[in-house]
Amino acid sequence: MEILNQVTLAGNLTDKPSVDDAGGRVFVRARLAQNWFYDTHGKTVEHRQFLPLTFLGESASVARGFEKGDNIHITGQLIRRDPRARSEDTSRPRETGSIFEIHVIRAFRIASLSKSETAAIHQNEIRRTNDAKQVPAFIQEGIHDWPV
C-alpha cells in the first residue's frame, strides 16, 4: 500500500518524550526542533521551527528510549485536527484555527546528545548483520550528511 501523505524529517528533540494514555491507547508526544541558515540580501538569517510529533504503536515503544537533544529521523503523516476547548469553562473562548502534527510511522535515532552511546539504531530488527548496534547500510551511506 502506498502512503500518499508522507513526510520525512530530521532534527533534535526539545524535551524528553512524554507518555500519555487516552482511551486505552498509549502514545508518546514530543517536539522536533529544526534550524537552518540562509542568505538574504547579503545577511545570514537563522530560521527555526518546532514540530509536534505523536508516536503510536511500534514507534511509541521506540520513542520511550529517546532523550532530550537526541538527533532523530522520522517518517510519518501530516495530520490536521481542530483544537479542543481547554476546559469546560464557557467564559473562555474556544481556540480557533487548525493544529498540525506529525503522526510518526517510523523513527530512527541518528545520534544521542551524549557521545558515549552508539548512534543510529533502527526501530525494526536489523537482519543484515548479527550486530544490532551496527548502523544500517542505508544510513551509513549518508551519515555525514545529517547534522548532529
GROMACS elastic network, one bead per residue, 0.5 to 0.9 nm:
[ bonds ]
;  ai    aj funct       b0    kb
    3     6     6  0.61853   500
    3    77     6  0.85402   500
    4    77     6  0.88087   500
    5    76     6  0.81582   500
    5    77     6  0.55402   500
    5    78     6  0.66606   500
    5    79     6  0.88783   500
    6    75     6  0.69644   500
    6    76     6  0.56420   500
    6    78     6  0.69371   500
    7    74     6  0.81024   500
    7    75     6  0.56953   500
    7    76     6  0.53839   500
    7    77     6  0.57481   500
    7    78     6  0.67474   500
    7   102     6  0.80684   500
    8    73     6  0.73313   500
    8    74     6  0.57042   500
    8    76     6  0.65642   500
    8    77     6  0.86330   500
    9    32     6  0.87921   500
    9    34     6  0.89607   500
    9    72     6  0.82659   500
    9    73     6  0.57165   500
    9    74     6  0.54147   500
    9    75     6  0.65944   500
    9    76     6  0.85027   500
   10    32     6  0.79295   500
   10    33     6  0.86203   500
   10    34     6  0.74966   500
   10    71     6  0.71369   500
   10    72     6  0.55646   500
   10    74     6  0.63305   500
   10   110     6  0.87671   500
   10   146     6  0.80398   500
   10   147     6  0.86429   500
   11    32     6  0.58198   500
   11    33     6  0.55313   500
   11    34     6  0.50936   500
   11    35     6  0.80843   500
   11    70     6  0.81871   500
   11    71     6  0.54560   500
   11    72     6  0.57242   500
   11    73     6  0.67967   500
   11    74     6  0.89185   500
   11   146     6  0.89984   500
   11   147     6  0.79384   500
   11   148     6  0.85139   500
   12    31     6  0.83277   500
   12    32     6  0.55529   500
   12    33     6  0.52305   500
   12    34     6  0.67553   500
   12    68     6  0.78025   500
   12    69     6  0.53059   500
   12    70     6  0.53876   500
   12    72     6  0.61375   500
   12    73     6  0.88745   500
   12   148     6  0.83555   500
   13    16     6  0.71652   500
   13    17     6  0.80226   500
   13    30     6  0.69336   500
   13    31     6  0.57525   500
   13    33     6  0.60583   500
   13    66     6  0.82941   500
   13    67     6  0.73313   500
   13    68     6  0.53486   500
   13    70     6  0.56152   500
   13    71     6  0.66950   500
   13    72     6  0.74523   500
   14    17     6  0.87172   500
   14    30     6  0.75253   500
   14    31     6  0.56989   500
   14    32     6  0.61409   500
   14    33     6  0.61609   500
   14    50     6  0.83659   500
   14    67     6  0.89316   500
   14    68     6  0.57151   500
   14    69     6  0.60909   500
   14    70     6  0.85062   500
   15    18     6  0.84979   500
   15    30     6  0.68671   500
   15    31     6  0.70389   500
   15    32     6  0.87591   500
   15    67     6  0.69667   500
   15    69     6  0.69921   500
   16    30     6  0.71058   500
   16    31     6  0.89446   500
   16    64     6  0.84615   500
   16    65     6  0.89443   500
   16    66     6  0.66417   500
   16    69     6  0.81080   500
   16    70     6  0.89422   500
   17    28     6  0.62596   500
   17    29     6  0.55479   500
   17    31     6  0.78389   500
   17    63     6  0.68815   500
   17    64     6  0.66194   500
   17    65     6  0.85540   500
   17    66     6  0.68380   500
   17    67     6  0.70317   500
   17    68     6  0.76312   500
   18    27     6  0.85169   500
   18    28     6  0.55289   500
   18    29     6  0.53616   500
   18    30     6  0.65781   500
   18    64     6  0.78864   500
   19    26     6  0.71126   500
   19    27     6  0.59805   500
   19    29     6  0.65488   500
   19    60     6  0.84649   500
   19    64     6  0.74976   500
   20    25     6  0.83508   500
   20    26     6  0.58613   500
   20    27     6  0.54595   500
   20    28     6  0.59734   500
   20    29     6  0.75059   500
   21    24     6  0.62184   500
   21    25     6  0.55932   500
   21    27     6  0.62944   500
   21    28     6  0.85840   500
   22    25     6  0.54283   500
   22    26     6  0.66478   500
   22    27     6  0.79874   500
   23    26     6  0.84014   500
   25    56     6  0.84757   500
   25    57     6  0.87238   500
   26    56     6  0.71993   500
   26    57     6  0.77582   500
   26    60     6  0.77284   500
   27    54     6  0.68070   500
   27    55     6  0.56878   500
   27    56     6  0.50562   500
   27    57     6  0.72879   500
   27    59     6  0.89785   500
   27    60     6  0.58085   500
   27    61     6  0.86457   500
   28    53     6  0.81645   500
   28    54     6  0.57642   500
   28    55     6  0.50054   500
   28    56     6  0.67946   500
   28    59     6  0.86812   500
   28    60     6  0.55039   500
   28    61     6  0.83054   500
   28    63     6  0.68611   500
   28    64     6  0.72398   500
   29    52     6  0.73578   500
   29    53     6  0.56755   500
   29    55     6  0.63076   500
   29    60     6  0.86386   500
   29    63     6  0.86375   500
   30    51     6  0.84929   500
   30    52     6  0.60690   500
   30    53     6  0.51662   500
   30    54     6  0.66410   500
   30    55     6  0.81907   500
   30    63     6  0.86713   500
   31    50     6  0.62903   500
   31    51     6  0.54309   500
   31    53     6  0.56312   500
   31    54     6  0.87077   500
   32    49     6  0.82104   500
   32    50     6  0.55174   500
   32    51     6  0.50673   500
   32    52     6  0.64212   500
   32    53     6  0.69554   500
   32    72     6  0.84453   500
   33    48     6  0.72162   500
   33    49     6  0.59012   500
   33    51     6  0.65259   500
   34    47     6  0.82500   500
   34    48     6  0.56848   500
   34    49     6  0.54432   500
   34    50     6  0.64449   500
   34    51     6  0.82180   500
   35    46     6  0.68460   500
   35    47     6  0.54439   500
   35    49     6  0.64720   500
   35    50     6  0.88878   500
   36    45     6  0.84079   500
   36    46     6  0.57587   500
   36    47     6  0.54534   500
   36    48     6  0.67496   500
   37    44     6  0.65210   500
   37    45     6  0.55334   500
   37    47     6  0.61513   500
   37    48     6  0.89406   500
   38    43     6  0.83141   500
   38    44     6  0.56383   500
   38    45     6  0.54467   500
   38    46     6  0.66250   500
   38    47     6  0.79022   500
   39    42     6  0.60528   500
   39    43     6  0.55136   500
   39    45     6  0.60778   500
   39    46     6  0.88790   500
   40    43     6  0.53495   500
   40    44     6  0.63786   500
   40    45     6  0.70429   500
   41    44     6  0.84041   500
   51   100     6  0.84057   500
   51   101     6  0.67861   500
   51   102     6  0.75088   500
   52   100     6  0.77126   500
   52   101     6  0.51001   500
   52   102     6  0.63056   500
   52   103     6  0.88474   500
   53   101     6  0.58541   500
   53   103     6  0.60813   500
   53   104     6  0.66645   500
   54    60     6  0.81032   500
   54   101     6  0.71920   500
   54   102     6  0.61143   500
   54   104     6  0.59583   500
   55    58     6  0.81072   500
   55    59     6  0.54339   500
   55    61     6  0.83167   500
   55    62     6  0.86589   500
   55    63     6  0.69196   500
   55   102     6  0.84589   500
   55   103     6  0.60318   500
   55   105     6  0.72468   500
   55   106     6  0.86350   500
   55   107     6  0.86784   500
   56    59     6  0.56963   500
   56    61     6  0.81708   500
   56   103     6  0.72608   500
   56   104     6  0.68103   500
   56   105     6  0.73996   500
   57    60     6  0.53628   500
   57    61     6  0.70241   500
   57   105     6  0.83265   500
   58    61     6  0.54607   500
   58    62     6  0.66886   500
   58    63     6  0.88722   500
   58   105     6  0.80225   500
   58   106     6  0.80563   500
   58   123     6  0.79932   500
   58   124     6  0.88264   500
   59    62     6  0.50559   500
   59    63     6  0.60882   500
   59    64     6  0.87912   500
   59   104     6  0.67245   500
   59   105     6  0.61969   500
   59   106     6  0.57494   500
   59   107     6  0.61248   500
   59   123     6  0.72274   500
   60    63     6  0.50129   500
   60    64     6  0.64013   500
   60   104     6  0.84614   500
   61    64     6  0.54605   500
   61    65     6  0.75408   500
   61   123     6  0.88555   500
   62    65     6  0.58304   500
   62    66     6  0.73864   500
   62   106     6  0.89797   500
   62   107     6  0.72347   500
   62   108     6  0.83727   500
   62   123     6  0.61218   500
   63    66     6  0.52122   500
   63    67     6  0.86029   500
   63   107     6  0.74993   500
   63   108     6  0.89576   500
   64    67     6  0.82166   500
   66    69     6  0.87002   500
   66    70     6  0.65346   500
   66    72     6  0.86921   500
   66   109     6  0.76436   500
   66   112     6  0.81810   500
   67    70     6  0.56875   500
   67   112     6  0.75517   500
   67   113     6  0.78864   500
   68    71     6  0.89889   500
   68   112     6  0.86327   500
   68   113     6  0.75688   500
   69   112     6  0.68789   500
   69   113     6  0.53618   500
   69   114     6  0.89642   500
   70   109     6  0.68818   500
   70   110     6  0.76729   500
   70   111     6  0.60061   500
   70   113     6  0.52946   500
   70   114     6  0.85956   500
   70   148     6  0.87155   500
   71   108     6  0.87096   500
   71   109     6  0.60688   500
   71   110     6  0.54269   500
   71   111     6  0.51153   500
   71   112     6  0.60407   500
   71   113     6  0.75134   500
   71   146     6  0.88889   500
   71   147     6  0.80118   500
   71   148     6  0.63295   500
   72   107     6  0.70542   500
   72   108     6  0.55574   500
   72   110     6  0.51899   500
   72   111     6  0.70195   500
   72   112     6  0.83958   500
   72   120     6  0.83932   500
   73   106     6  0.84209   500
   73   107     6  0.59189   500
   73   108     6  0.51231   500
   73   109     6  0.63698   500
   73   110     6  0.65978   500
   74   104     6  0.64917   500
   74   105     6  0.74813   500
   74   106     6  0.56762   500
   74   108     6  0.62601   500
   74   109     6  0.87168   500
   75   102     6  0.87519   500
   75   103     6  0.85278   500
   75   104     6  0.59139   500
   75   105     6  0.57070   500
   75   106     6  0.52073   500
   75   107     6  0.65516   500
   75   108     6  0.89766   500
   76   102     6  0.60465   500
   76   103     6  0.53182   500
   76   106     6  0.67287   500
   76   107     6  0.86868   500
   77   101     6  0.83075   500
   77   102     6  0.55061   500
   77   103     6  0.52481   500
   77   104     6  0.66013   500
   77   105     6  0.74892   500
   78   100     6  0.68124   500
   78   101     6  0.59420   500
   78   103     6  0.65283   500
   78   104     6  0.89301   500
   79    99     6  0.81668   500
   79   100     6  0.56093   500
   79   101     6  0.54240   500
   79   102     6  0.60163   500
   79   103     6  0.68075   500
   80    98     6  0.64244   500
   80    99     6  0.56268   500
   80   101     6  0.66744   500
   80   102     6  0.88968   500
   81    98     6  0.59006   500
   81    99     6  0.53392   500
   81   100     6  0.65364   500
   81   101     6  0.83035   500
   82    95     6  0.87813   500
   82    96     6  0.78936   500
   82    97     6  0.69991   500
   82    98     6  0.51588   500
   82    99     6  0.61121   500
   82   100     6  0.89079   500
   83    86     6  0.86645   500
   83    94     6  0.78884   500
   83    95     6  0.60252   500
   83    96     6  0.67446   500
   83    97     6  0.72126   500
   83    98     6  0.63907   500
   83    99     6  0.63179   500
   84    87     6  0.85260   500
   84    94     6  0.71095   500
   84    95     6  0.69868   500
   84    96     6  0.89941   500
   85    88     6  0.70667   500
   85    89     6  0.86300   500
   85    92     6  0.85432   500
   85    93     6  0.77395   500
   85    95     6  0.64161   500
   86    89     6  0.81898   500
   86    92     6  0.83725   500
   86    93     6  0.89054   500
   86    94     6  0.72808   500
   86    95     6  0.78891   500
   87    90     6  0.80186   500
   87    92     6  0.80922   500
   87    94     6  0.89124   500
   88    91     6  0.89115   500
   88    92     6  0.86137   500
   89    92     6  0.59564   500
   89    93     6  0.86007   500
   90    93     6  0.69333   500
   90    94     6  0.85137   500
   93    96     6  0.87580   500
   95    98     6  0.89430   500
  104   107     6  0.69844   500
  106   122     6  0.86131   500
  106   123     6  0.71916   500
  106   124     6  0.86470   500
  107   122     6  0.71480   500
  107   123     6  0.63727   500
  108   120     6  0.62015   500
  108   121     6  0.61717   500
  108   122     6  0.51097   500
  108   123     6  0.63034   500
  109   112     6  0.70480   500
  109   119     6  0.64564   500
  109   121     6  0.59597   500
  109   122     6  0.71670   500
  109   123     6  0.86502   500
  110   119     6  0.53286   500
  110   121     6  0.73075   500
  110   122     6  0.89360   500
  110   139     6  0.86299   500
  110   143     6  0.81248   500
  110   146     6  0.79319   500
  110   148     6  0.80212   500
  111   114     6  0.82901   500
  111   115     6  0.80235   500
  111   117     6  0.80548   500
  111   118     6  0.73392   500
  111   120     6  0.60822   500
  111   148     6  0.66798   500
  112   115     6  0.67654   500
  112   116     6  0.85159   500
  112   117     6  0.66978   500
  112   118     6  0.77834   500
  112   119     6  0.64940   500
  112   120     6  0.87215   500
  112   148     6  0.85460   500
  113   116     6  0.88780   500
  113   117     6  0.85762   500
  113   148     6  0.86019   500
  114   117     6  0.63651   500
  115   118     6  0.76701   500
  115   119     6  0.86947   500
  118   121     6  0.79503   500
  118   133     6  0.69690   500
  118   134     6  0.84932   500
  118   135     6  0.87367   500
  119   133     6  0.80882   500
  119   134     6  0.86309   500
  119   135     6  0.72333   500
  120   133     6  0.81655   500
  120   134     6  0.80760   500
  120   135     6  0.56347   500
  120   136     6  0.75895   500
  120   139     6  0.76650   500
  120   143     6  0.89182   500
  121   124     6  0.86136   500
  121   126     6  0.86372   500
  121   132     6  0.76599   500
  121   133     6  0.64626   500
  121   134     6  0.74610   500
  121   135     6  0.63297   500
  121   136     6  0.74962   500
  122   125     6  0.72222   500
  122   126     6  0.72209   500
  122   135     6  0.80907   500
  122   136     6  0.73193   500
  123   126     6  0.85260   500
  124   127     6  0.89946   500
  125   132     6  0.77421   500
  126   129     6  0.66559   500
  126   130     6  0.80217   500
  126   131     6  0.81966   500
  126   132     6  0.61563   500
  126   133     6  0.89189   500
  126   134     6  0.85911   500
  126   136     6  0.72600   500
  127   130     6  0.72062   500
  127   132     6  0.84126   500
  128   131     6  0.87601   500
  128   136     6  0.80760   500
  128   137     6  0.86498   500
  129   132     6  0.71145   500
  129   134     6  0.77163   500
  129   136     6  0.88501   500
  130   133     6  0.89790   500
  130   134     6  0.86982   500
  131   134     6  0.56374   500
  132   135     6  0.81905   500
  133   136     6  0.88329   500
  134   137     6  0.87269   500
  135   138     6  0.84048   500
  135   139     6  0.66210   500
  135   140     6  0.62244   500
  136   139     6  0.55386   500
  136   140     6  0.62978   500
  137   141     6  0.65327   500
  138   141     6  0.57760   500
  138   142     6  0.75476   500
  138   143     6  0.88278   500
  139   142     6  0.56469   500
  139   143     6  0.55093   500
  140   143     6  0.51171   500
  140   144     6  0.82501   500
  141   144     6  0.82033   500
  142   145     6  0.53226   500
  142   146     6  0.72989   500
  143   146     6  0.57809   500
  143   147     6  0.89489   500
  144   147     6  0.76584   500
